[in-house]
Amino acid sequence: MSTQTYHSPAHPVSIAQLEEIYRSPFFDLIQRSRSVQLQNWDEDNVQLCTLLSVKTGGCSEDCSYCAQSSRYNTGVKAGKLMGCDEILPLAKQARESGTTRFCMGAAWKGVKSGDSRFESMLETVREVSKLGMEVCVTLGQLGDEEARQLKEAGVTAYNHNIDTSPEFYPQIVTSHTFDDRLNTISSVQKAGMAVCCGGIIGMGETERDRLRMLEVLCGFNPPPESVPINCLMSMPGTPLEDQPVVDVFELVRLIATTRIMLPKARIRLSAGRTRLTREGQALCFFAGANSVFYGDKLLTAANPGTNEDLDLLRAIDLAPMEQGLPASV
């Protein structure tokens, strides 16, 4: 379903236009995306984000890629929601390591105003927001009231990925709909929070599905503030455990096309970096990625160590975004 039910298009674009850009000669494509990057961003600046799972496992949803679903035998144990006293020291540690955005994720269907777990998250957000970092949360579905309370507590951005195209989505998730995702994003935007929204590639979708996903993102008004592009980490026990690794040139083409179409968005090189070479990651940065999730774990999946990331950035003459600077320059 088109996002135009919920948003007037910020950047009207057709799938044919996206296909034309995406299929253009590889070096022409990345040269063009690099030009867009330099026009809109500090060329040497990469934002480091830390993602903490504050409630792991036991999720009732059936997302085929997720090891935290209670429907699959993945070995991930269901945990309780971490309290503020547990989270705050980790947030301070992240800030000291150079992180400028602290993201907290909970494995559940969504949140409801008045629920004790939601109240606990609001308390945590209030405290973390005092540390001077951007505060992002991903708590599943929410409505207008929950979004308003999160905004008031100090959330600067809400992550809620659309994952893939509207057409392919039912093959990945059946416990909620693509429209449910869009409704949450609509509530987030009404509340005035930035939207962090992207997807996962390598789930068996076509390249056209990836461009349909981008077409939807281009329809958000305002456009998403950041776009995480995840490569599937095939988790044992999930329905997608046997999916092959994404071709790096397909990933780079998608990043470049996203940079051209969403020039003001932070493009976050997210899950799957452990399966990319240093050279592959460098090519992603050249094509338009300007943020990474930082730390040795992303929810339940492995991630490059912090020293590895800093070494890579130094090797290609990039620097972490300094704390206290605006998200764009």
PAKOLGU-391200 format. One record per residue (C-alpha): residue number from 0; y, x negated, z; chain; residue in one letter. Coordinates in Angstrom, 3 decimals. Layout:
N
<node resi="NUM" north="Y" east="X" up="Z" chain="A" resn="A"/>
...
END
This chain:
329
<node resi="0" north="0.000" east="0.000" up="0.000" chain="A" resn="M"/>
<node resi="1" north="3.473" east="-1.246" up="-0.791" chain="A" resn="S"/>
<node resi="2" north="5.679" east="-2.401" up="2.053" chain="A" resn="T"/>
<node resi="3" north="8.460" east="-0.346" up="0.486" chain="A" resn="Q"/>
<node resi="4" north="7.312" east="2.551" up="2.686" chain="A" resn="T"/>
<node resi="5" north="8.652" east="0.508" up="5.601" chain="A" resn="Y"/>
<node resi="6" north="11.134" east="-1.940" up="4.086" chain="A" resn="H"/>
<node resi="7" north="13.489" east="-1.920" up="1.153" chain="A" resn="S"/>
<node resi="8" north="12.668" east="-4.952" up="-0.987" chain="A" resn="P"/>
<node resi="9" north="14.679" east="-8.034" up="-0.128" chain="A" resn="A"/>
<node resi="10" north="13.435" east="-9.941" up="-3.156" chain="A" resn="H"/>
<node resi="11" north="11.989" east="-7.520" up="-5.731" chain="A" resn="P"/>
<node resi="12" north="9.292" east="-9.441" up="-7.540" chain="A" resn="V"/>
<node resi="13" north="6.366" east="-8.521" up="-9.751" chain="A" resn="S"/>
<node resi="14" north="2.890" east="-9.934" up="-9.608" chain="A" resn="I"/>
<node resi="15" north="3.408" east="-11.072" up="-13.208" chain="A" resn="A"/>
<node resi="16" north="6.410" east="-13.168" up="-12.141" chain="A" resn="Q"/>
<node resi="17" north="4.419" east="-14.720" up="-9.323" chain="A" resn="L"/>
<node resi="18" north="1.526" east="-15.481" up="-11.650" chain="A" resn="E"/>
<node resi="19" north="3.879" east="-17.180" up="-14.107" chain="A" resn="E"/>
<node resi="20" north="5.308" east="-19.429" up="-11.391" chain="A" resn="I"/>
<node resi="21" north="1.952" east="-20.158" up="-9.777" chain="A" resn="Y"/>
<node resi="22" north="0.249" east="-21.010" up="-13.092" chain="A" resn="R"/>
<node resi="23" north="3.013" east="-23.271" up="-14.381" chain="A" resn="S"/>
<node resi="24" north="2.084" east="-26.938" up="-14.962" chain="A" resn="P"/>
<node resi="25" north="1.306" east="-28.466" up="-11.582" chain="A" resn="F"/>
<node resi="26" north="3.926" east="-31.201" up="-11.546" chain="A" resn="F"/>
<node resi="27" north="6.588" east="-28.846" up="-12.910" chain="A" resn="D"/>
<node resi="28" north="5.733" east="-26.396" up="-10.142" chain="A" resn="L"/>
<node resi="29" north="5.973" east="-28.854" up="-7.259" chain="A" resn="I"/>
<node resi="30" north="9.095" east="-30.479" up="-8.710" chain="A" resn="Q"/>
<node resi="31" north="10.729" east="-27.044" up="-8.798" chain="A" resn="R"/>
<node resi="32" north="9.624" east="-26.185" up="-5.260" chain="A" resn="S"/>
<node resi="33" north="10.842" east="-29.572" up="-4.038" chain="A" resn="R"/>
<node resi="34" north="14.240" east="-28.858" up="-5.546" chain="A" resn="S"/>
<node resi="35" north="14.395" east="-25.513" up="-3.717" chain="A" resn="V"/>
<node resi="36" north="13.365" east="-27.268" up="-0.511" chain="A" resn="Q"/>
<node resi="37" north="16.161" east="-29.826" up="-0.770" chain="A" resn="L"/>
<node resi="38" north="18.750" east="-27.128" up="-1.480" chain="A" resn="Q"/>
<node resi="39" north="17.887" east="-25.197" up="1.672" chain="A" resn="N"/>
<node resi="40" north="16.464" east="-27.567" up="4.273" chain="A" resn="W"/>
<node resi="41" north="16.833" east="-31.008" up="5.782" chain="A" resn="D"/>
<node resi="42" north="14.393" east="-32.975" up="3.647" chain="A" resn="E"/>
<node resi="43" north="13.220" east="-35.156" up="6.550" chain="A" resn="D"/>
<node resi="44" north="12.814" east="-32.399" up="9.106" chain="A" resn="N"/>
<node resi="45" north="9.479" east="-30.851" up="10.202" chain="A" resn="V"/>
<node resi="46" north="9.253" east="-28.344" up="13.032" chain="A" resn="Q"/>
<node resi="47" north="6.468" east="-28.912" up="15.563" chain="A" resn="L"/>
<node resi="48" north="5.034" east="-25.720" up="17.066" chain="A" resn="C"/>
<node resi="49" north="2.496" east="-25.420" up="19.876" chain="A" resn="T"/>
<node resi="50" north="0.059" east="-22.481" up="19.912" chain="A" resn="L"/>
<node resi="51" north="-1.625" east="-21.573" up="23.200" chain="A" resn="L"/>
<node resi="52" north="-4.392" east="-18.995" up="23.554" chain="A" resn="S"/>
<node resi="53" north="-3.337" east="-17.136" up="26.696" chain="A" resn="V"/>
<node resi="54" north="-6.218" east="-14.669" up="26.472" chain="A" resn="K"/>
<node resi="55" north="-9.324" east="-15.889" up="24.645" chain="A" resn="T"/>
<node resi="56" north="-12.314" east="-13.938" up="23.332" chain="A" resn="G"/>
<node resi="57" north="-13.604" east="-10.449" up="23.967" chain="A" resn="G"/>
<node resi="58" north="-11.478" east="-8.823" up="21.273" chain="A" resn="C"/>
<node resi="59" north="-12.612" east="-5.369" up="20.116" chain="A" resn="S"/>
<node resi="60" north="-11.460" east="-5.901" up="16.518" chain="A" resn="E"/>
<node resi="61" north="-13.848" east="-6.903" up="13.724" chain="A" resn="D"/>
<node resi="62" north="-11.754" east="-9.458" up="11.799" chain="A" resn="C"/>
<node resi="63" north="-14.427" east="-11.301" up="9.810" chain="A" resn="S"/>
<node resi="64" north="-12.805" east="-14.707" up="10.210" chain="A" resn="Y"/>
<node resi="65" north="-12.345" east="-14.620" up="13.971" chain="A" resn="C"/>
<node resi="66" north="-14.608" east="-16.269" up="16.536" chain="A" resn="A"/>
<node resi="67" north="-12.901" east="-14.249" up="19.288" chain="A" resn="Q"/>
<node resi="68" north="-14.312" east="-10.898" up="18.173" chain="A" resn="S"/>
<node resi="69" north="-16.765" east="-9.424" up="20.670" chain="A" resn="S"/>
<node resi="70" north="-18.769" east="-8.075" up="17.724" chain="A" resn="R"/>
<node resi="71" north="-20.023" east="-11.515" up="16.689" chain="A" resn="Y"/>
<node resi="72" north="-22.212" east="-14.036" up="18.466" chain="A" resn="N"/>
<node resi="73" north="-19.976" east="-17.087" up="18.233" chain="A" resn="T"/>
<node resi="74" north="-20.355" east="-18.616" up="21.674" chain="A" resn="G"/>
<node resi="75" north="-16.718" east="-17.921" up="22.574" chain="A" resn="V"/>
<node resi="76" north="-16.594" east="-16.541" up="26.105" chain="A" resn="K"/>
<node resi="77" north="-14.224" east="-13.724" up="26.973" chain="A" resn="A"/>
<node resi="78" north="-11.516" east="-14.932" up="29.333" chain="A" resn="G"/>
<node resi="79" north="-8.843" east="-13.266" up="31.425" chain="A" resn="K"/>
<node resi="80" north="-5.179" east="-13.290" up="30.589" chain="A" resn="L"/>
<node resi="81" north="-3.539" east="-16.443" up="31.898" chain="A" resn="M"/>
<node resi="82" north="-0.793" east="-15.942" up="34.432" chain="A" resn="G"/>
<node resi="83" north="2.734" east="-17.304" up="34.303" chain="A" resn="C"/>
<node resi="84" north="1.865" east="-19.997" up="36.852" chain="A" resn="D"/>
<node resi="85" north="-0.844" east="-21.304" up="34.482" chain="A" resn="E"/>
<node resi="86" north="1.165" east="-21.060" up="31.269" chain="A" resn="I"/>
<node resi="87" north="4.511" east="-22.458" up="32.405" chain="A" resn="L"/>
<node resi="88" north="3.279" east="-26.036" up="33.080" chain="A" resn="P"/>
<node resi="89" north="1.656" east="-26.092" up="29.630" chain="A" resn="L"/>
<node resi="90" north="4.886" east="-24.874" up="28.042" chain="A" resn="A"/>
<node resi="91" north="6.822" east="-27.643" up="29.814" chain="A" resn="K"/>
<node resi="92" north="4.257" east="-30.183" up="28.629" chain="A" resn="Q"/>
<node resi="93" north="4.622" east="-28.919" up="25.064" chain="A" resn="A"/>
<node resi="94" north="8.400" east="-29.267" up="25.254" chain="A" resn="R"/>
<node resi="95" north="8.072" east="-32.817" up="26.528" chain="A" resn="E"/>
<node resi="96" north="5.771" east="-33.680" up="23.602" chain="A" resn="S"/>
<node resi="97" north="8.441" east="-32.655" up="21.073" chain="A" resn="G"/>
<node resi="98" north="7.584" east="-29.016" up="20.433" chain="A" resn="T"/>
<node resi="99" north="10.547" east="-26.787" up="19.599" chain="A" resn="T"/>
<node resi="100" north="8.548" east="-23.555" up="19.309" chain="A" resn="R"/>
<node resi="101" north="6.010" east="-22.364" up="21.853" chain="A" resn="F"/>
<node resi="102" north="3.628" east="-19.677" up="20.620" chain="A" resn="C"/>
<node resi="103" north="1.353" east="-17.603" up="22.860" chain="A" resn="M"/>
<node resi="104" north="-1.565" east="-15.650" up="21.424" chain="A" resn="G"/>
<node resi="105" north="-3.792" east="-13.028" up="23.062" chain="A" resn="A"/>
<node resi="106" north="-7.094" east="-11.783" up="21.639" chain="A" resn="A"/>
<node resi="107" north="-6.893" east="-8.010" up="21.893" chain="A" resn="W"/>
<node resi="108" north="-6.071" east="-5.006" up="19.726" chain="A" resn="K"/>
<node resi="109" north="-2.514" east="-4.590" up="20.925" chain="A" resn="G"/>
<node resi="110" north="-0.177" east="-3.930" up="23.838" chain="A" resn="V"/>
<node resi="111" north="1.181" east="-0.796" up="25.491" chain="A" resn="K"/>
<node resi="112" north="4.288" east="-0.414" up="27.604" chain="A" resn="S"/>
<node resi="113" north="3.417" east="-0.079" up="31.289" chain="A" resn="G"/>
<node resi="114" north="0.060" east="-1.839" up="31.008" chain="A" resn="D"/>
<node resi="115" north="-0.352" east="-4.532" up="33.684" chain="A" resn="S"/>
<node resi="116" north="-1.280" east="-7.188" up="31.130" chain="A" resn="R"/>
<node resi="117" north="1.808" east="-6.427" up="29.075" chain="A" resn="F"/>
<node resi="118" north="3.988" east="-6.625" up="32.191" chain="A" resn="E"/>
<node resi="119" north="2.424" east="-10.019" up="32.946" chain="A" resn="S"/>
<node resi="120" north="3.255" east="-11.246" up="29.444" chain="A" resn="M"/>
<node resi="121" north="6.850" east="-10.064" up="29.805" chain="A" resn="L"/>
<node resi="122" north="7.160" east="-12.063" up="33.031" chain="A" resn="E"/>
<node resi="123" north="5.744" east="-15.149" up="31.310" chain="A" resn="T"/>
<node resi="124" north="8.108" east="-14.789" up="28.353" chain="A" resn="V"/>
<node resi="125" north="11.104" east="-14.579" up="30.693" chain="A" resn="R"/>
<node resi="126" north="10.152" east="-17.866" up="32.321" chain="A" resn="E"/>
<node resi="127" north="9.161" east="-19.727" up="29.140" chain="A" resn="V"/>
<node resi="128" north="12.386" east="-18.657" up="27.423" chain="A" resn="S"/>
<node resi="129" north="14.338" east="-20.623" up="30.066" chain="A" resn="K"/>
<node resi="130" north="12.884" east="-23.907" up="28.767" chain="A" resn="L"/>
<node resi="131" north="15.069" east="-24.043" up="25.659" chain="A" resn="G"/>
<node resi="132" north="12.338" east="-23.608" up="23.042" chain="A" resn="M"/>
<node resi="133" north="11.865" east="-20.802" up="20.564" chain="A" resn="E"/>
<node resi="134" north="9.369" east="-18.332" up="22.038" chain="A" resn="V"/>
<node resi="135" north="6.822" east="-16.727" up="19.729" chain="A" resn="C"/>
<node resi="136" north="4.019" east="-14.366" up="20.734" chain="A" resn="V"/>
<node resi="137" north="1.136" east="-12.776" up="18.862" chain="A" resn="T"/>
<node resi="138" north="-0.248" east="-9.879" up="20.884" chain="A" resn="L"/>
<node resi="139" north="-1.675" east="-7.595" up="18.207" chain="A" resn="G"/>
<node resi="140" north="-0.310" east="-4.173" up="17.412" chain="A" resn="Q"/>
<node resi="141" north="2.798" east="-2.846" up="19.108" chain="A" resn="L"/>
<node resi="142" north="5.314" east="-0.051" up="18.709" chain="A" resn="G"/>
<node resi="143" north="9.079" east="0.220" up="18.887" chain="A" resn="D"/>
<node resi="144" north="9.249" east="0.327" up="22.711" chain="A" resn="E"/>
<node resi="145" north="6.985" east="-2.680" up="23.232" chain="A" resn="E"/>
<node resi="146" north="8.927" east="-4.640" up="20.616" chain="A" resn="A"/>
<node resi="147" north="12.200" east="-3.790" up="22.342" chain="A" resn="R"/>
<node resi="148" north="10.897" east="-5.016" up="25.702" chain="A" resn="Q"/>
<node resi="149" north="9.597" east="-8.264" up="24.219" chain="A" resn="L"/>
<node resi="150" north="12.958" east="-8.903" up="22.583" chain="A" resn="K"/>
<node resi="151" north="14.787" east="-8.256" up="25.866" chain="A" resn="E"/>
<node resi="152" north="12.413" east="-10.590" up="27.710" chain="A" resn="A"/>
<node resi="153" north="13.306" east="-13.453" up="25.389" chain="A" resn="G"/>
<node resi="154" north="10.867" east="-13.444" up="22.472" chain="A" resn="V"/>
<node resi="155" north="12.562" east="-14.958" up="19.432" chain="A" resn="T"/>
<node resi="156" north="9.743" east="-14.380" up="16.925" chain="A" resn="A"/>
<node resi="157" north="6.627" east="-12.236" up="16.673" chain="A" resn="Y"/>
<node resi="158" north="3.631" east="-13.449" up="14.723" chain="A" resn="N"/>
<node resi="159" north="1.606" east="-10.788" up="12.954" chain="A" resn="H"/>
<node resi="160" north="-0.113" east="-11.998" up="9.795" chain="A" resn="N"/>
<node resi="161" north="-1.054" east="-9.650" up="6.978" chain="A" resn="I"/>
<node resi="162" north="-3.928" east="-12.063" up="6.213" chain="A" resn="D"/>
<node resi="163" north="-4.513" east="-11.213" up="2.544" chain="A" resn="T"/>
<node resi="164" north="-3.761" east="-8.651" up="-0.154" chain="A" resn="S"/>
<node resi="165" north="-3.764" east="-4.904" up="0.611" chain="A" resn="P"/>
<node resi="166" north="-6.714" east="-4.512" up="-1.774" chain="A" resn="E"/>
<node resi="167" north="-8.906" east="-7.212" up="-0.207" chain="A" resn="F"/>
<node resi="168" north="-7.977" east="-6.430" up="3.396" chain="A" resn="Y"/>
<node resi="169" north="-10.688" east="-3.737" up="3.974" chain="A" resn="P"/>
<node resi="170" north="-13.349" east="-6.319" up="3.101" chain="A" resn="Q"/>
<node resi="171" north="-12.093" east="-8.525" up="5.950" chain="A" resn="I"/>
<node resi="172" north="-11.149" east="-5.989" up="8.636" chain="A" resn="V"/>
<node resi="173" north="-12.221" east="-2.367" up="9.161" chain="A" resn="T"/>
<node resi="174" north="-11.149" east="-1.715" up="12.779" chain="A" resn="S"/>
<node resi="175" north="-7.506" east="-1.360" up="11.716" chain="A" resn="H"/>
<node resi="176" north="-5.701" east="-1.013" up="8.409" chain="A" resn="T"/>
<node resi="177" north="-3.244" east="-3.026" up="6.375" chain="A" resn="F"/>
<node resi="178" north="-0.695" east="-0.286" up="7.055" chain="A" resn="D"/>
<node resi="179" north="-1.190" east="-0.800" up="10.800" chain="A" resn="D"/>
<node resi="180" north="-0.061" east="-4.396" up="10.283" chain="A" resn="R"/>
<node resi="181" north="3.016" east="-3.255" up="8.395" chain="A" resn="L"/>
<node resi="182" north="3.925" east="-0.717" up="11.080" chain="A" resn="N"/>
<node resi="183" north="3.914" east="-3.440" up="13.737" chain="A" resn="T"/>
<node resi="184" north="6.094" east="-5.660" up="11.546" chain="A" resn="I"/>
<node resi="185" north="8.491" east="-2.749" up="11.099" chain="A" resn="S"/>
<node resi="186" north="8.776" east="-2.358" up="14.891" chain="A" resn="S"/>
<node resi="187" north="9.396" east="-6.086" up="15.286" chain="A" resn="V"/>
<node resi="188" north="12.218" east="-6.009" up="12.766" chain="A" resn="Q"/>
<node resi="189" north="13.782" east="-2.898" up="14.330" chain="A" resn="K"/>
<node resi="190" north="13.910" east="-4.760" up="17.644" chain="A" resn="A"/>
<node resi="191" north="15.710" east="-7.706" up="16.056" chain="A" resn="G"/>
<node resi="192" north="12.983" east="-10.291" up="16.490" chain="A" resn="M"/>
<node resi="193" north="12.224" east="-12.727" up="13.697" chain="A" resn="A"/>
<node resi="194" north="8.993" east="-12.099" up="11.824" chain="A" resn="V"/>
<node resi="195" north="6.394" east="-14.862" up="11.522" chain="A" resn="C"/>
<node resi="196" north="3.959" east="-13.529" up="8.953" chain="A" resn="C"/>
<node resi="197" north="1.559" east="-15.125" up="6.510" chain="A" resn="G"/>
<node resi="198" north="-2.121" east="-15.179" up="5.794" chain="A" resn="G"/>
<node resi="199" north="-5.439" east="-16.938" up="5.461" chain="A" resn="I"/>
<node resi="200" north="-6.877" east="-18.308" up="2.256" chain="A" resn="I"/>
<node resi="201" north="-10.493" east="-19.174" up="1.584" chain="A" resn="G"/>
<node resi="202" north="-12.022" east="-15.883" up="2.780" chain="A" resn="M"/>
<node resi="203" north="-13.514" east="-15.041" up="-0.611" chain="A" resn="G"/>
<node resi="204" north="-10.333" east="-13.573" up="-2.054" chain="A" resn="E"/>
<node resi="205" north="-9.057" east="-14.363" up="-5.540" chain="A" resn="T"/>
<node resi="206" north="-5.932" east="-16.346" up="-6.306" chain="A" resn="E"/>
<node resi="207" north="-4.407" east="-13.058" up="-7.425" chain="A" resn="R"/>
<node resi="208" north="-5.073" east="-11.630" up="-3.948" chain="A" resn="D"/>
<node resi="209" north="-3.066" east="-14.521" up="-2.514" chain="A" resn="R"/>
<node resi="210" north="-0.185" east="-13.723" up="-4.825" chain="A" resn="L"/>
<node resi="211" north="-0.383" east="-10.023" up="-3.930" chain="A" resn="R"/>
<node resi="212" north="-0.058" east="-11.092" up="-0.301" chain="A" resn="M"/>
<node resi="213" north="3.042" east="-13.101" up="-1.247" chain="A" resn="L"/>
<node resi="214" north="4.402" east="-10.116" up="-3.184" chain="A" resn="E"/>
<node resi="215" north="4.199" east="-8.045" up="0.017" chain="A" resn="V"/>
<node resi="216" north="5.927" east="-10.776" up="2.040" chain="A" resn="L"/>
<node resi="217" north="8.727" east="-10.937" up="-0.520" chain="A" resn="C"/>
<node resi="218" north="9.289" east="-7.214" up="0.040" chain="A" resn="G"/>
<node resi="219" north="10.171" east="-7.575" up="3.713" chain="A" resn="F"/>
<node resi="220" north="13.829" east="-6.950" up="4.478" chain="A" resn="N"/>
<node resi="221" north="14.908" east="-9.240" up="6.005" chain="A" resn="P"/>
<node resi="222" north="12.435" east="-11.749" up="4.614" chain="A" resn="P"/>
<node resi="223" north="9.993" east="-13.346" up="7.073" chain="A" resn="P"/>
<node resi="224" north="11.582" east="-16.134" up="9.072" chain="A" resn="E"/>
<node resi="225" north="8.387" east="-18.149" up="8.880" chain="A" resn="S"/>
<node resi="226" north="5.224" east="-17.965" up="6.794" chain="A" resn="V"/>
<node resi="227" north="2.053" east="-19.529" up="8.227" chain="A" resn="P"/>
<node resi="228" north="-0.447" east="-20.472" up="5.535" chain="A" resn="I"/>
<node resi="229" north="-3.878" east="-20.892" up="7.074" chain="A" resn="N"/>
<node resi="230" north="-6.983" east="-22.251" up="5.404" chain="A" resn="C"/>
<node resi="231" north="-10.076" east="-20.549" up="6.755" chain="A" resn="L"/>
<node resi="232" north="-11.887" east="-22.473" up="9.449" chain="A" resn="M"/>
<node resi="233" north="-15.409" east="-21.111" up="8.935" chain="A" resn="S"/>
<node resi="234" north="-16.605" east="-20.332" up="12.450" chain="A" resn="M"/>
<node resi="235" north="-20.363" east="-20.142" up="13.178" chain="A" resn="P"/>
<node resi="236" north="-21.467" east="-16.613" up="13.974" chain="A" resn="G"/>
<node resi="237" north="-18.716" east="-14.897" up="11.979" chain="A" resn="T"/>
<node resi="238" north="-19.393" east="-13.100" up="8.662" chain="A" resn="P"/>
<node resi="239" north="-17.387" east="-15.801" up="6.853" chain="A" resn="L"/>
<node resi="240" north="-19.190" east="-18.801" up="8.339" chain="A" resn="E"/>
<node resi="241" north="-20.531" east="-19.960" up="4.951" chain="A" resn="D"/>
<node resi="242" north="-17.293" east="-19.834" up="2.968" chain="A" resn="Q"/>
<node resi="243" north="-16.505" east="-23.081" up="1.094" chain="A" resn="P"/>
<node resi="244" north="-13.456" east="-25.210" up="1.825" chain="A" resn="V"/>
<node resi="245" north="-10.283" east="-24.248" up="-0.057" chain="A" resn="V"/>
<node resi="246" north="-9.351" east="-26.429" up="-3.023" chain="A" resn="D"/>
<node resi="247" north="-6.315" east="-28.463" up="-1.991" chain="A" resn="V"/>
<node resi="248" north="-4.524" east="-27.916" up="-5.310" chain="A" resn="F"/>
<node resi="249" north="-4.803" east="-24.140" up="-4.876" chain="A" resn="E"/>
<node resi="250" north="-3.266" east="-24.547" up="-1.425" chain="A" resn="L"/>
<node resi="251" north="-0.422" east="-26.674" up="-2.776" chain="A" resn="V"/>
<node resi="252" north="0.250" east="-24.185" up="-5.599" chain="A" resn="R"/>
<node resi="253" north="0.502" east="-21.361" up="-3.072" chain="A" resn="L"/>
<node resi="254" north="2.838" east="-23.342" up="-0.810" chain="A" resn="I"/>
<node resi="255" north="5.049" east="-24.265" up="-3.764" chain="A" resn="A"/>
<node resi="256" north="5.205" east="-20.678" up="-5.022" chain="A" resn="T"/>
<node resi="257" north="6.008" east="-19.431" up="-1.516" chain="A" resn="T"/>
<node resi="258" north="8.789" east="-22.012" up="-1.166" chain="A" resn="R"/>
<node resi="259" north="10.337" east="-20.916" up="-4.475" chain="A" resn="I"/>
<node resi="260" north="10.164" east="-17.204" up="-3.617" chain="A" resn="M"/>
<node resi="261" north="11.112" east="-17.482" up="0.080" chain="A" resn="L"/>
<node resi="262" north="13.520" east="-20.433" up="0.158" chain="A" resn="P"/>
<node resi="263" north="14.831" east="-19.772" up="3.686" chain="A" resn="K"/>
<node resi="264" north="11.447" east="-19.349" up="5.395" chain="A" resn="A"/>
<node resi="265" north="9.753" east="-22.009" up="7.463" chain="A" resn="R"/>
<node resi="266" north="6.415" east="-22.539" up="5.738" chain="A" resn="I"/>
<node resi="267" north="3.909" east="-23.468" up="8.408" chain="A" resn="R"/>
<node resi="268" north="0.938" east="-25.602" up="7.479" chain="A" resn="L"/>
<node resi="269" north="-1.425" east="-23.958" up="9.928" chain="A" resn="S"/>
<node resi="270" north="-5.191" east="-23.733" up="10.490" chain="A" resn="A"/>
<node resi="271" north="-7.520" east="-25.863" up="8.409" chain="A" resn="G"/>
<node resi="272" north="-5.606" east="-29.141" up="8.501" chain="A" resn="R"/>
<node resi="273" north="-8.631" east="-30.991" up="9.879" chain="A" resn="T"/>
<node resi="274" north="-10.218" east="-30.415" up="6.465" chain="A" resn="R"/>
<node resi="275" north="-7.257" east="-31.872" up="4.590" chain="A" resn="L"/>
<node resi="276" north="-6.765" east="-35.559" up="3.952" chain="A" resn="T"/>
<node resi="277" north="-3.513" east="-37.227" up="4.963" chain="A" resn="R"/>
<node resi="278" north="-2.657" east="-37.375" up="1.265" chain="A" resn="E"/>
<node resi="279" north="-3.365" east="-33.662" up="0.897" chain="A" resn="G"/>
<node resi="280" north="-1.083" east="-32.833" up="3.807" chain="A" resn="Q"/>
<node resi="281" north="1.646" east="-35.070" up="2.391" chain="A" resn="A"/>
<node resi="282" north="1.445" east="-33.167" up="-0.886" chain="A" resn="L"/>
<node resi="283" north="1.816" east="-29.885" up="1.036" chain="A" resn="C"/>
<node resi="284" north="4.998" east="-31.204" up="2.676" chain="A" resn="F"/>
<node resi="285" north="6.361" east="-32.308" up="-0.691" chain="A" resn="F"/>
<node resi="286" north="5.641" east="-28.853" up="-2.150" chain="A" resn="A"/>
<node resi="287" north="7.563" east="-27.033" up="0.574" chain="A" resn="G"/>
<node resi="288" north="5.777" east="-26.924" up="3.936" chain="A" resn="A"/>
<node resi="289" north="8.167" east="-27.862" up="6.730" chain="A" resn="N"/>
<node resi="290" north="6.361" east="-26.943" up="9.919" chain="A" resn="S"/>
<node resi="291" north="2.985" east="-27.553" up="11.546" chain="A" resn="V"/>
<node resi="292" north="1.103" east="-26.250" up="14.528" chain="A" resn="F"/>
<node resi="293" north="0.939" east="-29.201" up="16.843" chain="A" resn="Y"/>
<node resi="294" north="-1.783" east="-30.035" up="19.372" chain="A" resn="G"/>
<node resi="295" north="-5.514" east="-30.633" up="19.296" chain="A" resn="D"/>
<node resi="296" north="-6.502" east="-26.944" up="19.288" chain="A" resn="K"/>
<node resi="297" north="-5.447" east="-23.744" up="17.507" chain="A" resn="L"/>
<node resi="298" north="-6.818" east="-20.865" up="19.569" chain="A" resn="L"/>
<node resi="299" north="-10.538" east="-21.708" up="19.163" chain="A" resn="T"/>
<node resi="300" north="-10.370" east="-24.031" up="16.126" chain="A" resn="A"/>
<node resi="301" north="-9.895" east="-27.787" up="16.051" chain="A" resn="A"/>
<node resi="302" north="-6.554" east="-29.240" up="14.976" chain="A" resn="N"/>
<node resi="303" north="-5.385" east="-32.811" up="14.336" chain="A" resn="P"/>
<node resi="304" north="-4.352" east="-34.648" up="17.505" chain="A" resn="G"/>
<node resi="305" north="-0.678" east="-35.055" up="18.325" chain="A" resn="T"/>
<node resi="306" north="-0.774" east="-38.808" up="17.710" chain="A" resn="N"/>
<node resi="307" north="-2.380" east="-38.237" up="14.302" chain="A" resn="E"/>
<node resi="308" north="0.410" east="-35.859" up="13.338" chain="A" resn="D"/>
<node resi="309" north="3.186" east="-38.164" up="14.499" chain="A" resn="L"/>
<node resi="310" north="1.546" east="-41.093" up="12.701" chain="A" resn="D"/>
<node resi="311" north="1.342" east="-39.068" up="9.499" chain="A" resn="L"/>
<node resi="312" north="4.986" east="-37.993" up="9.683" chain="A" resn="L"/>
<node resi="313" north="6.085" east="-41.589" up="10.233" chain="A" resn="R"/>
<node resi="314" north="3.925" east="-42.780" up="7.315" chain="A" resn="A"/>
<node resi="315" north="5.666" east="-40.413" up="4.896" chain="A" resn="I"/>
<node resi="316" north="9.160" east="-40.868" up="6.398" chain="A" resn="D"/>
<node resi="317" north="9.433" east="-37.438" up="7.979" chain="A" resn="L"/>
<node resi="318" north="10.669" east="-36.728" up="11.493" chain="A" resn="A"/>
<node resi="319" north="10.091" east="-33.895" up="13.983" chain="A" resn="P"/>
<node resi="320" north="12.913" east="-31.405" up="14.247" chain="A" resn="M"/>
<node resi="321" north="14.954" east="-32.308" up="17.308" chain="A" resn="E"/>
<node resi="322" north="15.037" east="-29.960" up="20.250" chain="A" resn="Q"/>
<node resi="323" north="18.206" east="-27.951" up="20.569" chain="A" resn="G"/>
<node resi="324" north="18.842" east="-27.874" up="16.819" chain="A" resn="L"/>
<node resi="325" north="18.975" east="-24.592" up="14.907" chain="A" resn="P"/>
<node resi="326" north="15.812" east="-23.576" up="13.047" chain="A" resn="A"/>
<node resi="327" north="17.507" east="-24.152" up="9.693" chain="A" resn="S"/>
<node resi="328" north="20.132" east="-26.654" up="8.638" chain="A" resn="V"/>
END
